[in-house]
Amino acid sequence: MRSPALPFLLAPLCLGLYGVIRILDGLDGSRGPGLAWTAGHLVFLVGLGFFALAFRTMWTMAGRTGLATAGFVAGIAGELAVGVQFGIDLVAGFRSADRGGMDAFFARIQDVPGVDAAFYSYGPLLFFAGQLALVTLLAVGRRVKPWAPVLVLAEVVLPLLDKNFIPLGAALLLVAFAPLLRRGAVPRSTSDPVAPLIGG
């Protein structure tokens, strides 16, 4: 039977692996197209699946309150936006012979009204906002350490400074999730919510 804690391990690991592959892909001065570009994006998309499972578990552990539901919905909506963005990246890699071709493909896609806002500029922010909200609720309920939201915030901010910090951010996220990896820390069945941590 799948451990309910497993997504809290595999989601950060996939994120970190994507970050490492991305760095390796850029060692020649250009990222994509090619094997590294494709592999990194596929790893990240797998990681999004584990994040979705982790979000659902955190939502349940937080009692499915109004705040928890808002965080969960934001996180899933953001995941969909990021997933579409990475899907576009994969298509660009398959259709293009070089980086110049990819950039031209991206320009055409992002010129479509609403695409940039939904899948690049604003939509993906919901993924991080939901993640931070759910971890904060668990911190309030003493399911994770009080400083866990600070680590998650750092995981969000670091790639904005430099995307080469993605592996470091993933490591911080893994530390934030560490209490949930202990045996019994996550309910084996999440079909019914636990007692709400915050009223609402």
C-alpha positions in Angstrom: 0.0 0.0 0.0 1.4 3.4 -0.9 2.6 5.4 2.0 0.7 8.7 2.4 4.0 10.4 3.3 5.7 9.4 0.1 4.7 12.5 -1.9 6.3 14.7 0.7 9.6 13.0 -0.2 9.2 12.6 -4.0 7.8 16.0 -4.8 10.9 17.9 -3.5 13.2 15.3 -5.0 11.7 15.7 -8.4 11.9 19.4 -8.1 15.5 19.2 -7.1 16.4 16.7 -9.9 14.8 19.1 -12.4 16.9 21.9 -11.1 20.1 19.8 -11.4 19.3 18.7 -15.0 18.5 22.3 -15.9 21.9 23.4 -14.7 23.6 20.6 -16.6 21.6 21.5 -19.7 22.9 25.0 -19.6 26.6 24.1 -19.3 27.1 24.6 -23.0 25.6 28.1 -22.8 22.2 27.2 -24.2 19.2 25.2 -22.8 17.3 22.9 -25.1 16.3 21.3 -27.3 17.6 17.9 -26.6 17.6 15.0 -24.1 18.4 17.0 -21.0 15.6 19.5 -21.8 13.1 16.8 -22.3 14.2 14.7 -19.3 14.2 17.7 -17.0 10.7 18.7 -18.0 9.3 15.2 -17.7 10.8 14.8 -14.2 9.2 18.1 -13.2 5.8 17.0 -14.6 6.0 13.8 -12.5 6.8 15.9 -9.5 3.7 18.0 -10.1 1.7 14.8 -9.6 3.3 14.2 -6.3 2.7 17.8 -5.3 -1.0 17.3 -6.0 -1.1 14.3 -3.7 0.8 16.2 -1.0 -1.6 19.2 -1.4 -4.6 16.9 -1.0 -3.1 15.3 2.1 -2.2 18.7 3.7 -5.7 20.0 2.9 -7.2 17.0 4.8 -4.8 17.3 7.7 -5.7 20.9 8.0 -9.3 19.9 8.4 -10.6 21.0 5.0 -11.5 24.4 6.5 -12.3 27.4 4.3 -8.6 28.6 4.5 -7.3 25.1 3.8 -9.7 24.7 0.8 -8.6 28.1 -0.6 -5.0 27.0 -0.3 -5.7 23.6 -1.9 -7.7 25.1 -4.8 -5.0 27.8 -5.4 -2.3 25.1 -5.4 -4.0 22.8 -7.8 -4.9 25.7 -10.1 -1.3 26.8 -10.1 -0.2 23.3 -10.8 -2.4 23.2 -13.9 -0.9 26.5 -15.1 2.7 25.2 -14.5 1.8 21.9 -16.2 0.6 23.7 -19.3 3.7 25.9 -19.4 6.0 22.8 -19.2 3.8 21.0 -21.8 4.4 24.0 -24.1 8.1 23.7 -23.3 8.2 20.1 -24.3 6.3 20.7 -27.6 8.8 23.5 -28.3 11.7 21.2 -27.7 10.3 18.5 -30.0 9.4 20.9 -32.8 12.5 23.0 -32.9 16.0 22.3 -34.2 17.8 24.8 -32.0 17.3 27.4 -29.2 16.4 30.0 -31.8 13.6 27.9 -33.1 12.3 27.4 -29.6 12.4 31.1 -28.8 10.4 31.8 -32.0 7.9 29.1 -31.0 7.5 30.6 -27.5 7.0 34.1 -28.9 4.1 32.8 -31.1 2.5 31.0 -28.2 2.8 33.9 -25.8 1.4 36.3 -28.3 -2.0 34.5 -28.0 -4.1 36.7 -25.8 -4.3 35.5 -22.2 -1.6 32.8 -22.5 1.2 34.8 -20.9 -0.9 35.8 -17.9 -2.5 32.4 -17.4 0.4 30.1 -17.9 3.6 32.3 -17.4 3.2 35.5 -15.4 0.4 35.0 -12.9 -1.2 31.5 -13.0 2.0 29.6 -11.8 2.2 31.9 -8.7 -0.9 30.2 -7.4 1.1 27.0 -7.1 3.5 28.6 -4.7 0.8 30.6 -2.9 -1.2 27.4 -2.2 1.9 25.5 -1.1 2.8 28.3 1.4 -0.8 28.6 2.7 -1.1 24.8 3.4 2.3 24.5 5.1 1.4 27.6 7.2 -1.8 26.0 8.3 0.1 22.8 9.3 2.6 24.9 11.2 -0.2 26.5 13.1 -1.6 23.1 13.9 1.9 21.9 14.9 2.1 19.2 12.2 5.3 20.8 10.9 7.9 23.0 12.6 7.0 26.6 13.2 9.7 27.7 10.8 8.6 25.5 8.0 6.7 28.3 6.2 9.9 30.3 6.2 11.7 27.5 4.4 8.8 27.2 1.9 8.9 31.0 1.3 12.7 30.7 0.7 12.0 27.9 -1.8 9.6 30.2 -3.6 11.9 33.2 -3.6 15.2 31.7 -4.4 14.4 30.7 -8.1 13.1 34.3 -8.6 16.6 35.5 -7.8 18.4 32.8 -9.9 16.8 29.6 -11.3 20.1 27.8 -10.5 18.9 28.0 -6.9 16.1 25.5 -7.7 17.9 22.5 -6.1 18.6 24.5 -3.0 15.0 25.5 -2.7 14.0 21.9 -3.2 16.3 20.9 -0.3 14.7 23.5 1.9 11.3 22.2 1.0 12.4 18.7 1.9 13.5 20.0 5.3 10.1 21.7 5.8 8.3 18.4 4.9 10.6 16.3 7.1 8.2 16.0 10.1 5.6 14.5 7.7 8.0 11.8 6.7 8.1 10.2 10.2 6.1 7.0 10.6 2.5 7.9 11.7 2.9 11.6 11.1 0.5 11.5 8.1 -2.8 9.6 8.5 -2.8 6.4 6.4 -6.4 7.1 5.3 -7.2 10.7 4.3 -10.8 10.0 3.2 -12.1 11.8 6.3 -10.8 15.1 7.5 -9.1 15.3 10.9 -10.3 17.8 13.5 -9.9 21.3 12.0 -6.8 23.1 13.1 -8.4 26.5 12.5 -12.0 27.3 12.7 -13.9 28.1 9.5 
